[in-house]
Each structure stands twice: as structure tokens, then as C-alpha cells.
Amino acid sequence: MVAAVEKQLTKSGGTLEGAKLAVFGAKGIVGGILGGIAADSGAEVTLVGHDRSEVVPQKAAQFEQRFGKHLKVADGSSEEGRRAVLADAEIVLTAAKAGVQVLSRADLATAKHLRIAAEKLLEERIVEERIDRLQQQRLPL
């Protein structure tokens, strides 16, 4: 997903370097890894958890210790918390469990600097559609 964002940014002459990127659903392994990859590419990353547990702050501390990259942490358990993160975000990635709506249209409407939004679920659907097409054509996977 980070590579797809970088590709999109490149088309408009941009990069991840210095971009304010928020990862919603960062409590899980996918969200954490997305944040780490984006930080390694130069983005200013905020990991957003959906509850007030210590999982996301611990994950950010571990990434900083292991990889030398600082990741901010935010609480996205309330509308106010989500919208505070979105107020500055240029790029938003969501990595929640399948079927979970992380952000509403009203939430995204508050993201005044938003350039790109991507969700893990969308990528999973694209992969599934490609597999279905290959199977319909009886081509080897």
C-alpha cells in the first residue's frame, strides 16, 4: 500500500519525504508495518489506535528502538480524536479488520490537507478480483 501511495505521489511530482501520514488501525500488525515502511520512506507518521490500550504506544516505542524512526501516537477512539489527527494529515491509510469502517465521509471531510487516502480492504478486494479473473480465464496463478 505504501508503494502504491508513493507511485501516486510521484505522478504529481511529490514524495513521502516529510509528508504527514496517519495510519488508522495501527493496533494490528499490518498497520504497524505500514507505519514503519512509511517512516522509513521519510514520512512523518502517526499511528492511530481505536482504543486507549497501550498496544500502539508500545509498538511505536519498539519501532523507534529497532529502526531509529520516530512514530507519533494518537487515540482514535472518539470522533474528536480521529478528526484531530485528520486535521493535519496529507495521507491516510486504514488497516482495520475486514468489514470495519474506520473513518466516515464526515471524518474525511475534515481532512483539509488530504492528498491520498487508501485502505487495506480495497487492496484485498483488488487482489481477489484479479484472482477471480484469472480463474475465469483458466490461466495459471
Salt bridges, closest charged atoms under 4 A:
ASP51 OD2 - LYS27 NZ 2.58
ASP51 OD2 - HIS50 NE2 3.72
GLU64 OE1 - HIS70 ND1 3.10
ASP75 OD2 - ARG52 NE 3.12
GLU79 OE2 - ARG83 NH1 3.49
GLU90 OE1 - ARG115 NE 4.00
ASP107 OD2 - ARG82 NE 3.32
ASP107 OD1 - ARG83 NE 2.85
GLU124 OE2 - LYS120 NZ 3.73
